[in-house]
Amino acid sequence: HQVKSIADHAVASRLSFMLVGGPPDVELRKLAASGKLRRPEVLKAQAERLLNDVRSQDSFIRPFVTQWLEMEQPITLVDDRRGKASYRFRRHLQDSMREETYSYIARLLAENRTARELISSDWTMMNDALARHYGYPGLEGGELRKIKLRKDDKRGGGIMSHAGIQSMLCWMGDNWVIYRGAWTARHILDDPPQLPPLEVPELDSTKGDLKKLTPRELMAYHRKNVNCAVCHTKLDPIGFAFQNFDLSGRWRDVEYASYEVDELDGKVAWRGKGKTRSVDTAGLLPGGEKFRSYNEFKNVLVKHYQQDMVRGLMKNFMLYATGRKPDIDDMAEIKEIMQKNAAKGYPLRDMLLSVFQTEAFLTH
C-alpha cells in the first residue's frame, strides 16, 4: 500500500509540474493519498482542471511549443517601405509573431479542435501589430484574439502560415529553402533529416557567380556535391512550398534578387534589393506528391500526411510528459491512441489527455 501511495504521489507531481509548473495542490495530494488518482476518470478530470488553470499557458503551452517547434530561433524583419518603418513598433511585432503560434495552439487544445487545423484553417490569433503586418486594417489593442481570415488571404490558417515560424527559418537575408524544408520534415512530416556529413562545404550565396542564381538554381548547384545531395534531394522540394513568404513571414507574389541590411538604433531590418522575379513554389513531397502552390501543398499534407504529423506530435507530447524519447512500447501506446481518435479527426485535447492514461506516463 505504501509503494502504491508513493507511486500515486509521483503521478500527482508529474502531472502538476508538467501542466502548471508547480507542486501538487491539496486536491491532488488528497486524491493521491486516497489511492484514487490513477483511476482513468479521476486522472482525466484532474488533467482537465490543470489544463484550464491560467498558469498552464506559461507553464505548459509556451515551453512545450517552444521545445516541439524549436521556437527559440531569431525572427527576421524586412520592410520594403523605406522611410515608413516604425522601429519602436518592432519589438512588439516580434513578440506578437511568436505569441500567434503559442496562442493558436492553446486555442486548439482549449476547444479540442482537430489536428487538421494545425495545417489548415480559416482563422488565426491576431492583435494590432500582427494585423498591420498581415494587412488587416482597423484592429486595435495588443491582446491576441481569434480572427477569421479573409478569403483572399492566400496564407490561410495553420502554424506553417505564421509569420513567426517562417521568419525564424530565414538566415540574414540569405536563401532559406533548406531551413524551411528541414523544419517541415522534422515537425510536420515526422521525418527528421539526418545530420549533414562533416565534409559538406558551406553554401555562401553571396560569393562570385552564386549571387546571380535563383533559389532553385542555387539548390541544384549545391546538389552536385554527392554528400550534399543526400539531404537536399528530399528537403529542397519541400522548402519551395514556402517561397511566397518573405523574410518576415508576409505573403508576396514576387521575390527580390537579394536583400540588404538597414539599421537604426540597434534595430535591424532586411530590405529587398535589385530586380524582382515571380515566386517559384513548385515542389515535391517524399511520397512523390507534386504541388504547384502553397495551397496545393497544404491540401496534400492534409490528405496524405496527417497521420505522420499526429504521430510526431504525440511523440513530442510523450517526450515532454515523461522526459525521455518514446521507446517501442510507448510507440505501441501512441498507435493505439491514434487508432481510437482517427475517426474523430484526432481531436487534440483528447489526444493529450490520453497520454496521461498511458503506462509510459503512469509507471516509468
Sequence and secondary structure as in RCSB ss.txt:
>XXXX:A:sequence
HQVKSIADHAVASRLSFMLVGGPPDVELRKLAASGKLRRPEVLKAQAERLLNDVRSQDSFIRPFVTQWLEMEQPI
TLVDDRRGKASYRFRRHLQDSMREETYSYIARLLAENRTARELISSDWTMMNDALARHYGYPGLEGGELRKIKLR
KDDKRGGGIMSHAGIQSMLCWMGDNWVIYRGAWTARHILDDPPQLPPLEVPELDSTKGDLKKLTPRELMAYHRKN
VNCAVCHTKLDPIGFAFQNFDLSGRWRDVEYASYEVDELDGKVAWRGKGKTRSVDTAGLLPGGEKFRSYNEFKNV
LVKHYQQDMVRGLMKNFMLYATGRKPDIDDMAEIKEIMQKNAAKGYPLRDMLLSVFQTEAFLTH
>XXXX:A:secstr
 HHHHHHHHHHHHHHHHHHHSS   HHHHHHHHHT TTSHHHHHHHHHHHHHSTTHIIIIIHHHHHHHHTTTS  
  B  STT   HHHHHHHHHHHHHHHHHHHHHHHHTT BTHHHH  SEEEE HHHHHHHT TT  SSS EEEE  
TT TT SSGGG HHHHHHT BTTB  HHHHHHHHHHHTSS       TT     TTSGGGGGS HHHHHHHHTTS
HHHHHHHHHHHHHHGGGTTB TTS B SEEEEEEEEEEETTEEEEEEEEEEEE    EE TTS EESSHHHHHHH
HHHHSHHHHHHHHHHHHHHHHHSS   HHHHHHHHHHHHHHGGGT BHHHHHHHHTTSHHHHH 
